[in-house]
Each structure stands twice: as structure tokens, then as C-alpha cells.
Amino acid sequence: MDILHKTQKDEYFLERIQHGETEFPFRFYSEDVWEFDFHRIDWHWHPEVEFVYVEKGEISCFVGTEQFILSQGCGLFVNSGVLHRYEATESVCVPNIVFSPELLGTKTGRIYQKYIVPVIESAISCIRFSPSVECEQEILQLLLHIFRLTEKENTEMQIVSHLLKLWQQLFICSEAHREHMTGDKGRRAQLQVMMQFI
């Protein structure tokens, strides 16, 4: 388990932290956004994907061009390469995982090309999960189980197994989003250029 209190990034807002090891690019974080500088995790992006769960309190989320409140019991998927920022008005418990999609399959393999590429190369910047929606509730339960696995030793195979189940549910949930979204990742690049200028 890791706890960070500053957002380490370069001049392009690319996060400079290595999430996990080269051999196992996965990391679990247990964070309280309130404890960061200025009570926020400032603008940043990373090539890894991120899944967030609000265990206590609520956070303000800024993901790409979207802004919303994520309440207790809800979750969030942040796509690869998407600028995002979190703010808190009080103490909030936000466990999360950050991992490389390549952990689930090699880039040239069928799993990666058929099920991962359609999501990470889509115009989807994020997907919110609510416990009141059945397929989304399953994602939240899988997240909680993965969090528990990180507390034990030698659980890499179990973690990857559950990440594959998590991605399967994400892929199903994302189908409706992908059908109604146009454009590509160009908007993300434009936003990053704008942020750099500011």
C-alpha cells in the first residue's frame, strides 16, 4: 500500500511516478485527497488506466473536459492518457488502483487488440460506476476484492485474474458509451497543450 501527498509530474503534466514494477505494472494506493497540498491531487495524466473508489466522503473530479462529484460508494474509471484532477472539501478515503493495460495481455495478442484497444483508444475519458446499477455494482465489488488482495503476499495471479474480470465488465459497460461517442483522443491532446500553455 502506498500513500502519496504530492503530485509529481513534468512540464507536460505527465506523472513521474512508476506505478508498480516493470515486471508487475500495478499499484494500489490508499489516499485521502484532503492530505495533499491545497487539498487536491492536481492535474496529471499517465499511460496507465486508473480505477477509483470512494470509501468515505466525496470528491470533486475533473476528468478531461468533465466535472462532477463522486460520492461515497461510487467508483470511477479514468482512461489511459487522460488529464485528471481531484479535490476535497474534507477528509475523504479514496482507495484506487493504477495499472498498465499490458498486464492483461501483450499488445500484439488477441485479448489486447479485441478488448483493450477499443476502450483505451476510444474517445471515452472516464466512466462512473454507481452501486445502484447492477453491472456497475459488480465492478465496484471486484474493485473492493482487489483492494483486499493487495494486503496479502503472493497474490499477483489472483490480482490479474480479478483485473481480467474487472476489464470484462468494464468492456461491457463501455459499449454503450463507445456507441454514442464520436471523435478520438485528439481532444485529450488539445487539452494537454492548453493546460501546458496556461
C-alpha positions as CSV (number, residue, x, y, z in Angstrom):
1,M,0.0,0.0,0.0
2,D,1.3,3.5,-0.9
3,I,0.3,6.9,0.3
4,L,1.3,10.0,-1.6
5,H,0.9,13.6,-0.6
6,K,2.2,15.4,-3.7
7,T,1.5,15.0,-7.4
8,Q,4.9,14.5,-9.1
9,K,4.7,15.5,-12.8
10,D,6.7,17.0,-15.6
11,E,6.0,20.2,-17.6
12,Y,3.6,18.2,-19.8
13,F,1.6,17.1,-16.7
14,L,2.8,13.5,-17.2
15,E,3.0,11.9,-13.8
16,R,6.6,10.9,-13.0
17,I,5.8,8.1,-10.6
18,Q,6.3,4.5,-11.6
19,H,3.2,2.5,-10.8
20,G,4.4,-0.9,-9.7
21,E,7.4,-2.6,-11.0
22,T,8.5,-3.3,-14.6
23,E,7.7,-7.0,-14.0
24,F,4.3,-6.2,-12.5
25,P,3.0,-2.7,-13.5
26,F,0.2,-2.5,-10.9
27,R,-0.1,-0.4,-7.8
28,F,-2.7,0.1,-5.1
29,Y,-3.0,3.5,-3.3
30,S,-4.9,4.4,-0.2
31,E,-5.3,8.1,-0.3
32,D,-7.0,11.0,1.4
33,V,-7.2,13.9,-1.1
34,W,-7.6,16.3,1.9
35,E,-4.0,15.5,2.9
36,F,-2.5,16.6,-0.4
37,D,-1.1,20.1,-1.0
38,F,-4.1,22.5,-1.3
39,H,-6.4,19.6,-0.6
40,R,-6.2,18.4,-4.2
41,I,-4.4,15.9,-6.5
42,D,-3.6,18.4,-9.2
43,W,-3.8,18.0,-13.0
44,H,-1.8,15.0,-14.3
45,W,-2.0,12.1,-16.7
46,H,-0.4,8.7,-17.1
47,P,-0.3,6.0,-19.7
48,E,-1.8,3.5,-17.2
49,V,-5.5,3.2,-16.5
50,E,-6.9,4.1,-13.1
51,F,-9.9,2.8,-11.1
52,V,-11.0,4.9,-8.1
53,Y,-13.5,4.0,-5.3
54,V,-14.9,6.5,-2.7
55,E,-14.9,4.6,0.6
56,K,-15.8,7.7,2.7
57,G,-16.9,11.2,1.9
58,E,-17.0,12.7,-1.6
59,I,-14.5,14.2,-4.1
60,S,-14.8,16.7,-6.9
61,C,-13.5,15.1,-10.1
62,F,-12.2,16.9,-13.1
63,V,-11.5,14.4,-15.9
64,G,-10.7,15.7,-19.4
65,T,-13.5,18.3,-20.0
66,E,-15.9,16.7,-17.5
67,Q,-16.5,17.9,-13.9
68,F,-18.6,16.0,-11.3
69,I,-18.9,14.9,-7.7
70,L,-18.1,11.3,-6.9
71,S,-20.0,10.2,-3.7
72,Q,-19.4,7.5,-1.1
73,G,-19.8,4.0,-2.5
74,C,-19.3,5.1,-6.1
75,G,-16.4,4.4,-8.4
76,L,-14.6,5.8,-11.5
77,F,-12.5,4.6,-14.4
78,V,-10.0,7.0,-15.9
79,N,-8.7,6.1,-19.3
80,S,-5.1,6.0,-20.4
81,G,-3.6,9.3,-21.2
82,V,-6.5,11.4,-19.8
83,L,-5.8,14.6,-17.8
84,H,-7.5,14.4,-14.4
85,R,-7.6,16.2,-11.0
86,Y,-9.3,15.5,-7.7
87,E,-10.3,18.0,-5.0
88,A,-11.8,17.5,-1.4
89,T,-13.5,19.9,1.0
90,E,-13.0,17.5,3.9
91,S,-11.2,14.2,4.7
92,V,-12.1,11.6,2.2
93,C,-10.9,8.0,1.8
94,V,-10.2,7.1,-1.8
95,P,-8.5,3.8,-2.4
96,N,-7.5,3.3,-6.1
97,I,-5.5,1.1,-8.4
98,V,-3.3,2.2,-11.3
99,F,-2.0,-0.3,-13.8
100,S,-0.7,-0.8,-17.3
101,P,-3.3,-2.5,-19.7
102,E,-0.4,-4.6,-20.9
103,L,-0.6,-6.5,-17.6
104,L,-3.8,-8.1,-19.1
105,G,-2.3,-9.2,-22.4
106,T,0.5,-8.5,-24.8
107,K,-0.1,-5.6,-27.3
108,T,0.0,-7.9,-30.3
109,G,-2.2,-10.5,-28.7
110,R,-5.9,-11.1,-29.4
111,I,-7.1,-10.1,-25.9
112,Y,-5.3,-6.8,-26.0
113,Q,-6.4,-6.0,-29.6
114,K,-10.0,-7.1,-29.3
115,Y,-11.0,-6.0,-25.8
116,I,-8.4,-3.4,-24.5
117,V,-7.7,-1.3,-27.6
118,P,-11.4,-0.5,-28.3
119,V,-11.5,1.1,-24.8
120,I,-8.2,2.8,-24.4
121,E,-8.2,4.2,-27.9
122,S,-11.8,5.4,-27.8
123,A,-12.9,8.9,-27.0
124,I,-14.0,7.8,-23.6
125,S,-12.2,9.8,-20.9
126,C,-13.9,8.2,-17.9
127,I,-16.8,6.0,-16.8
128,R,-18.6,6.4,-13.5
129,F,-19.9,3.5,-11.5
130,S,-22.9,3.5,-9.2
131,P,-23.9,0.7,-6.7
132,S,-27.5,1.1,-7.9
133,V,-26.7,-0.2,-11.4
134,E,-26.2,-4.0,-11.5
135,C,-23.3,-4.3,-13.9
136,E,-21.6,-1.3,-12.2
137,Q,-22.1,-2.8,-8.8
138,E,-20.2,-5.9,-9.9
139,I,-17.3,-3.7,-11.0
140,L,-17.3,-2.0,-7.5
141,Q,-17.3,-5.4,-5.8
142,L,-14.4,-6.6,-7.9
143,L,-12.5,-3.4,-7.0
144,L,-13.0,-4.0,-3.3
145,H,-11.9,-7.6,-3.6
146,I,-8.7,-6.5,-5.5
147,F,-8.0,-3.9,-2.7
148,R,-8.2,-6.7,-0.2
149,L,-5.8,-8.9,-2.2
150,T,-3.2,-6.2,-2.1
151,E,-2.9,-6.6,1.6
152,K,-1.7,-10.2,1.2
153,E,1.6,-11.7,0.0
154,N,2.0,-13.6,-3.3
155,T,-1.4,-12.7,-4.8
156,E,-0.2,-11.5,-8.2
157,M,-2.0,-14.3,-10.1
158,Q,-5.3,-13.6,-8.2
159,I,-5.0,-9.9,-8.8
160,V,-4.5,-10.4,-12.6
161,S,-7.4,-12.8,-12.6
162,H,-9.7,-10.3,-10.9
163,L,-8.4,-7.5,-13.2
164,L,-9.4,-9.5,-16.2
165,K,-12.9,-10.0,-14.7
166,L,-13.0,-6.2,-13.9
167,W,-12.0,-5.4,-17.5
168,Q,-14.6,-7.8,-18.9
169,Q,-17.3,-5.9,-17.0
170,L,-15.8,-2.5,-18.0
171,F,-15.8,-3.6,-21.6
172,I,-19.5,-4.5,-21.4
173,C,-20.4,-1.2,-19.6
174,S,-18.3,0.8,-22.1
175,E,-20.1,-0.5,-25.2
176,A,-23.0,2.0,-24.8
177,H,-20.5,4.8,-24.2
178,R,-18.5,4.0,-27.3
179,E,-21.6,3.8,-29.5
180,H,-22.7,7.3,-28.6
181,M,-19.3,9.0,-28.7
182,T,-17.6,10.4,-31.7
183,G,-14.1,11.7,-32.3
184,D,-10.9,10.3,-31.0
185,K,-8.1,11.0,-28.5
186,G,-7.3,14.3,-30.3
187,R,-9.3,16.3,-27.8
188,R,-7.2,14.9,-25.0
189,A,-4.0,16.1,-26.7
190,Q,-5.5,19.5,-27.3
191,L,-6.5,19.8,-23.7
192,Q,-3.0,18.9,-22.6
193,V,-1.5,21.5,-24.9
194,M,-3.9,24.1,-23.5
195,M,-3.0,23.2,-19.9
196,Q,0.7,23.4,-20.7
197,F,0.2,26.9,-22.1
198,I,-1.8,28.0,-19.0
